[in-house]
């Protein structure tokens, strides 16, 4: 049951369409008489108590901290596979999308900073426009059908995977609250146990998941964001086959997770995080520094950063253009990389969840505007260009 790139792209494309539907449903619900039901859903208290261990959060945070840990587990499995056996394992092929991802994170952050420097609260959101939504971007690209060169799909996929890795590092370094030493020690012990499992060649999934759950609780209580436990767990799950199996433990888990993450967890996350009440909003709302910085960072910063770093990499002979791909095609994909959506929403929830301001509305406006512009312009440019070359 080897997990192929074709299967991956098919699932990601369908997931992108579901994300759009979920976001539209959230907007309709919040701006209808059913808004109180939406708010009640988000704030539904959910508690788990086992002896002295007590976890109490509203349903929104169970989705953002709990279910999204499974999303990051999947991201970690994809990263591990690509680094060891995929496109990231070949330096010649990986160089251009890696450079593109670096430029695509750096330029949006600089643009956001230019709009919001001097405002300490707003500056917590500097990383929001650095993210690319892999599902949404591939979903838009899939609308162009078989005319899209395979090398172009692979470039976008690799860029988005490296972008996800960058987002993980950003979350770990910059969105960590007050640390609990005891919880970090427990998480460290869990990591050590996972390491020993891996080194001893344990090929049963249940022990990894059980220790991973303990690590998730410890990380949740530590002040480091709990979703990082998913990534750490992924790195220790073996990428070698069990006796009598034709797929590895990591590939099997990746295959099993992909459907639920793509078709349940991500759409649910989008539905619960994109509800924006339009009452009282005006053009002035969009021109506030936070949404303007995010939208400009996603739409302008992403494409400029990606193209600039690709051009520099090619000029310095650090990388080369993918076969059958020209600058116009690369430009279209650079625009699609400006679709932040899921990852941008996730980072924004970390940046502003304790701010006590209306930034959560402002940033979602910026994310939606920047992502819609990127998706529309990227699709139209690629449709025009691919019609000329095919």
C-alpha positions, 0 to 999 in steps of 0.5 A, a space after each residue: 500500500 505505497 502512498 503515491 504522489 498521485 494519491 496525495 495530490 488527488 486528496 489535497 485537491 478535493 480537500 481544498 474545495 471542501 475548505 472553501 465550502 466550510 469557510 463560506 458556510 461559516 460566513 453565512 452562519 455568522 451573518 444570519 439569525 443562527 449566529 448564536 448557535 455558531 458562537 455556542 458551538 465554539 464556546 461549548 465547554 469540554 472537560 477531561 479529568 483523570 485523577 489530578 489531570 484536568 483539561 478544560 477548554 472550549 470546543 474551539 480550542 479542542 479543535 485548534 490544539 487537539 485535532 490540529 495535532 493530528 494535522 501536524 502529525 500528518 505534516 510531519 510524516 510527509 516531511 519525513 518521507 520527502 526528506 528521506 525518500 522524496 524530492 527533498 532527498 535530492 539536493 538538485 531538485 529540492 534547491 529551487 523550491 527550498 529557496 522559493 519557500 525561504 523567499 516566500 516566508 521572508 518577504 511577507 514578514 517584512 511587508 507586514 512589519 512595515 505596516 505594523 512596526 511600532 504597534 507591539 500587539 499587532 506585531 505578534 501577527 508578523 508570521 501570519 502571511 508567511 504560510 501557504 495552504 497546501 490543500 487550497 493551493 493544490 485544489 486551485 491548481 487541480 482546476 486546470 486539469 492535465 494541462 499543468 506540467 507534473 514538474 510544476 505540481 511537484 514544485 508547488 508541493 515541495 515549496 508548500 512542504 518546506 513552508 510547513 516546516 518553516 511554520 513549525 519552526 516559527 510556532 516553536 520559537 515565537 509562539 510559546 507562552 510561560 513554560 512549565 519545567 515539569 511538563 517539559 521534563 515529562 515531554 522529554 521523557 516521552 521523546 526519549 521513549 519514542 527514540 528507544 522504540 525507533 532504535 530498537 526497531 519496534 514496528 507496532 504502531 500502538 506504543 508510539 501512539 500511546 506515548 505520543 498521547 502522553 507527550 501531547 498532554 505534557 506539551 499542552 501543559 508546558 506552554 509550548 503549543 500542543 500541535 508540535 507534539 504531532 510533528 515530534 511523534 511523526 519523526 520517530 515513527 519508523 519509515 521501514 516495513 513491518 515483517 510481511 508488509 509491503 508498506 512502512 509503518 509511517 506510510 500506513 499511518 499517513 495513508 490512514 490519516 489523510 482522509 480524516 485530516 483532509 475531509 474532516 479535521 481541516 474543514 472543521 477547523 476552517 468552519 470554526 475559525 473563519 466566521 466573521 460578522 460583517 456588521 459594521 465592517 467597511 473599507 476602513 476595516 480592510 485598510 487597518 494595518 493588521 489586515 492590510 499587512 496580512 493581505 499585502 504580505 500574502 498577495 504581494 510578498 509571497 509572489 515577490 519573495 518566491 520569484 526573487 529567490 528563484 531568480 537569485 538561485 538560478 543566477 548563482 547556479 544554486 538551482 535550475 528551472 524545473 523541466 518544461 516550466 517557464 517564468 510565467 508558470 512559475 509566477 502563477 504558482 508563486 501567486 497560488 502560494 499566497 493562499 494562506 488560509 488554514 496555516 495562516 488562520 492557525 498562526 493568527 489564533 496563536 498570535 492574537 488569542 490572548 490579545 483582548 483586541 479585535 485583531 482576530 477579526 482584522 487578521 481573518 479579513 486580511 487572510 481571506 482577502 489575500 488568499 482570495 486575490 492570490 487564488 483568483 489571480 494565480 488561477 487566471 494567469 496559469 489558465 491564460 499561460 497554459 492555454 497558450 502552451 498546450 
